[in-house]
Structures are given as structure tokens and as C-alpha cells.
């Protein structure tokens, strides 16, 4: 089940937090609960992806993206991701989540998130997000204008550009 209670808590906790620029970093604290673990007694990889929502939604609030989405009746969707898992997180362990937008191109926003425990990164994700409307994908420049933000993206890191290029070669639909 989706963690609606935790999402509500995150939204309420950060409703009055200081505003962030579009590339600002949102930091939040979390606990791995027993319902988050898998049969190997660690944070389930699928649940990790769901928990990353708990960082992106407050980031959207703090940058003004959530307000622009509501005002324009837009939605937002994950259009792709790449995740690395490097350290275990087990039941009742606390972890810090860091979330930020690192840039955009003509179609997508790119965000990175990481979970940290004791100074070590346990997982890291690159998210390609699309703002959507009834007419399709909304160009990020239009979204940023609605947010009152600068529309010129920072240069995307080389590893992000390489991921975008590699993903563009992936066949769609899958060939099996």
C-alpha cells in the first residue's frame, strides 16, 4: 500500500519550510519501518522507489512547483529512472534523504535523490520527470516560467547526459 500517512506527514512538516530555488536541496529524515522490509530483512528495493516520493513532493512544495501544477491543472510523472543500491537499510534504522533538481532539457526535469546513513550513501536515484497536461508533456521552460524561475537549465552533469544518450538508444516498445 502507498504510504499516504507518511506523505501527509511530509507535506505538513514542510508546509512552512523556507522556499528553495529550483536547484535547491531538500533534506528530510525517515525511518525504515517493518512494513518497508523484504524477506531479507532490509528495505525493499521497490519500497525505496516509493519512499523517494516523500522527498520529491516536499521539494515540489518548497520550490513552487506544486503551486504551479495546481494553478495550471498539470500533473507530474516519473518518465524514467536509474537507481543504485550500495548499503543495506534494515528495520528501525533512521536515514536522511536528500532531494534536488539538477536541471532540465526541452521535455524533462532531472532530479537526483539519495538516502544516507551514518555518513554513507545507501542508495541514489536519477529521476526523469515530466510535467503533463491534457495536451501532453509541458515543456520545462513553460513550467519554470509559471514558477517565476529562470528558464535556462544548469549544465547537466556528464553522467546524466550519458544516461540520457544511452536511454535514447533503448528500443521502445521492448523487442520480446
Buried (B, 14 or more C-beta within 10 A) or exposed (E): EEBEEBBEEBBEEBEEEEEBEBBBBBEBEBEBEEEBBEEEEBBBEEBBBBBBBBBBBBBBBBBBBBBBBEEBEBEBEBBBBBBEBEBBBEBEBEBBBBBBBBBBBEBBBBBBBBBBBEEEBBBBBBBBBBBBEEEEBBBBBBBBEBBEBEBEBEEBBEEBBEBBEEEEEEEEEEEE
